[in-house]
């Protein structure tokens, strides 16, 4: 199954927040691999833990663990649709300060639901087609 990267692009030591490529909410499917990546120049030196929060559903068959500078975990193929994994990323700043915590989430895609990216690109394609036909007919009328 696919790897779902979550890239840390920047960090704020005043409140511990992180800017993530998924904006703090990943949508995944059972069997996916989640890969937390520390972006160059993000201000994050290391992730020291990924901790499940109370009232969360454990969706992992292989718990999040350190792999080099990054972290990875495998979502259980039998993870229930719509389950939410609420967690904290515990991290250290490049300047040596910390630890800080940031609380994103991972949701398991509902059965039959498309990924948002596919939905948006499909929607834009539906909008673009009539516009392209209009432009073509306008060009033909000018000739």
C-alpha positions in Angstrom: 0.0 0.0 0.0 1.1 3.6 -0.4 3.3 5.6 1.9 1.6 8.8 3.3 4.4 11.3 4.0 3.8 13.9 6.7 6.6 16.5 6.3 7.4 19.0 9.0 8.1 22.2 7.1 8.5 24.7 10.0 8.3 24.9 13.8 7.4 27.6 16.4 9.1 27.3 19.7 6.9 30.0 21.3 3.9 27.7 21.3 5.3 24.3 20.2 3.3 24.3 17.0 4.5 22.6 13.8 3.5 23.3 10.2 2.9 20.0 8.5 2.4 19.1 4.8 -1.0 17.6 5.7 -2.0 20.7 7.7 -2.2 18.5 10.8 -4.8 16.0 9.5 -3.8 12.9 7.4 -6.5 10.8 5.7 -5.2 7.2 5.2 -6.4 3.7 4.5 -5.7 0.4 6.2 -2.4 -1.0 5.0 -0.8 2.5 4.4 2.6 3.4 5.8 2.8 6.8 7.5 6.2 8.5 7.3 6.9 11.5 9.4 9.7 13.5 7.8 11.7 16.4 9.2 12.2 19.0 6.5 15.5 20.8 6.0 15.4 24.2 7.6 12.2 23.4 9.5 13.7 24.3 12.9 13.2 20.8 14.1 16.3 18.8 15.2 14.5 15.6 16.1 11.2 13.9 16.9 11.7 12.2 20.3 8.3 10.5 20.5 4.9 10.0 18.7 2.4 9.3 21.5 -1.2 8.2 21.2 -3.6 10.4 23.2 -6.5 9.2 25.4 -9.8 8.8 23.5 -7.9 7.8 20.4 -8.3 4.6 18.3 -5.0 2.7 17.8 -4.9 2.2 14.0 -1.4 0.9 13.8 -0.2 -2.7 13.3 3.4 -1.5 13.6 3.6 1.3 16.1 5.2 4.6 15.1 9.0 4.2 15.6 12.2 6.0 14.8 13.8 5.3 11.4 17.0 7.3 10.9 16.1 10.9 11.5 12.4 10.3 10.6 9.6 8.1 12.0 7.4 5.5 10.4 4.4 3.3 11.3 2.1 0.9 9.4 -1.6 1.2 9.6 -3.4 -2.0 10.3 -5.2 -3.3 7.2 -8.3 -3.9 9.4 -8.4 -0.4 10.8 -12.0 0.6 11.1 -13.3 3.2 8.6 -13.6 6.7 10.1 -11.3 5.8 13.1 -9.3 8.7 14.4 -5.8 8.4 15.7 -5.2 11.4 18.0 -1.5 11.8 18.9 1.3 14.1 19.9 4.6 14.7 18.1 7.2 15.4 20.8 10.1 17.3 19.2 13.3 19.2 19.9 14.3 22.4 18.2 17.5 22.9 16.2 18.6 25.4 18.8 18.6 22.7 21.5 15.4 23.9 23.2 12.4 21.7 24.0 10.8 19.3 24.2 7.7 20.7 22.6 4.5 18.9 21.7 2.1 19.3 18.8 -1.2 17.4 18.4 -2.3 16.4 14.9 -4.5 13.5 13.9 -4.8 10.7 11.3 -8.3 9.6 10.1 -9.1 6.4 8.3 -10.9 7.0 5.1 -14.6 6.1 5.1 -15.5 3.1 2.9 -16.1 4.3 -0.7 -14.9 7.8 -0.1 -12.3 9.3 -2.5 -9.2 11.0 -1.3 -9.6 14.7 -1.1 -6.8 15.3 -3.7 -8.5 13.0 -6.2 -11.9 14.6 -5.5 -10.5 18.1 -6.0 -8.6 17.3 -9.2 -11.7 15.5 -10.6 -13.9 18.5 -9.7 -11.5 20.9 -11.4 -11.5 18.6 -14.5 -15.3 18.8 -14.6 -15.1 22.6 -14.4 -12.3 22.9 -17.0 -13.9 20.8 -19.7 -16.8 23.1 -20.5 -14.5 26.1 -20.3 -12.1 24.5 -22.8 -15.1 23.8 -25.2 -16.2 27.4 -24.8 -12.7 28.7 -25.7 -12.4 26.4 -28.7 -15.8 27.4 -30.1 -14.9 31.1 -29.6 -11.7 30.6 -31.5 -13.6 28.8 -34.3 -16.1 31.7 -34.6 -13.3 34.2 -35.0 -11.9 32.4 -38.1 
